[in-house]
Amino acid sequence: MYPNPVTSGLINLSFINSPESAAVYELHAMNGTLIRSRIVTITENATLQIPVEDLTAGSYILSLKTNQGLGARKIVVR
């Protein structure tokens, strides 16, 4: 995941040697409020771009759920 902190309006998630699969990403405010949820298709060696230009500066939690598991990271938008 890059860049973090985000200044360009986009978060990039790179998938290296990942099998093709459906995934769900969710973006939450630090208070737990769901801001955005999307179903996406991940392909091998692809980069998923998530737009965040509409977010105010601050910290957020980005989670990604695939058939391989769930991961979450704190992101900072400037």
C-alpha positions as CSV (number, residue, x, y, z in Angstrom):
1,M,0.0,0.0,0.0
2,Y,1.4,3.3,-1.0
3,P,1.7,6.2,-0.6
4,N,1.1,6.7,3.1
5,P,0.5,9.5,4.0
6,V,-1.6,10.1,0.9
7,T,-1.2,13.5,-0.8
8,S,-2.1,12.5,-4.4
9,G,-5.7,11.6,-4.0
10,L,-5.1,7.9,-4.7
11,I,-4.1,4.9,-2.6
12,N,-2.4,2.1,-4.5
13,L,-2.6,-1.6,-3.4
14,S,-0.2,-3.9,-5.2
15,F,-0.9,-7.6,-5.5
16,I,2.2,-9.7,-6.4
17,N,1.7,-13.3,-7.2
18,S,-1.9,-13.2,-6.1
19,P,-4.4,-15.5,-7.7
20,E,-7.4,-13.8,-9.4
21,S,-10.2,-13.4,-6.9
22,A,-13.0,-11.2,-5.8
23,A,-12.4,-8.9,-2.8
24,V,-14.1,-6.3,-0.8
25,Y,-12.4,-3.1,0.4
26,E,-13.8,-0.9,3.1
27,L,-12.7,2.5,4.2
28,H,-13.7,3.5,7.7
29,A,-13.2,6.8,9.7
30,M,-11.3,6.3,12.9
31,N,-14.7,6.4,14.8
32,G,-15.8,3.3,12.9
33,T,-18.1,5.0,10.5
34,L,-18.1,3.2,7.1
35,I,-17.2,5.7,4.4
36,R,-17.0,3.5,1.4
37,S,-17.3,-0.2,0.5
38,R,-16.6,-1.7,-2.9
39,I,-16.4,-5.2,-4.5
40,V,-13.4,-5.4,-6.8
41,T,-11.6,-8.1,-8.8
42,I,-7.9,-8.7,-8.0
43,T,-5.7,-10.0,-10.7
44,E,-2.2,-11.4,-10.5
45,N,0.5,-8.7,-10.3
46,A,-2.1,-5.9,-10.5
47,T,-2.4,-2.6,-8.7
48,L,-5.7,-1.4,-7.4
49,Q,-6.2,2.3,-7.1
50,I,-8.6,3.6,-4.5
51,P,-9.7,7.3,-4.8
52,V,-9.5,9.3,-1.6
53,E,-9.5,12.9,-3.0
54,D,-13.0,13.5,-1.5
55,L,-11.8,12.8,2.0
56,T,-10.8,15.4,4.5
57,A,-7.3,15.4,6.0
58,G,-7.1,12.8,8.8
59,S,-6.6,9.2,9.6
60,Y,-8.7,6.3,8.3
61,I,-8.7,2.5,8.3
62,L,-8.6,0.7,5.0
63,S,-9.5,-3.0,5.1
64,L,-9.4,-5.6,2.3
65,K,-11.1,-9.0,2.6
66,T,-10.3,-11.8,0.1
67,N,-10.7,-15.5,0.1
68,Q,-7.2,-15.6,1.6
69,G,-8.1,-13.5,4.6
70,L,-8.6,-10.0,6.0
71,G,-6.1,-7.3,6.3
72,A,-6.4,-3.7,7.6
73,R,-4.1,-0.7,7.7
74,K,-4.2,2.8,9.0
75,I,-3.9,5.5,6.3
76,V,-3.3,9.2,6.6
77,V,-4.7,11.6,4.2
78,R,-3.1,15.1,4.0
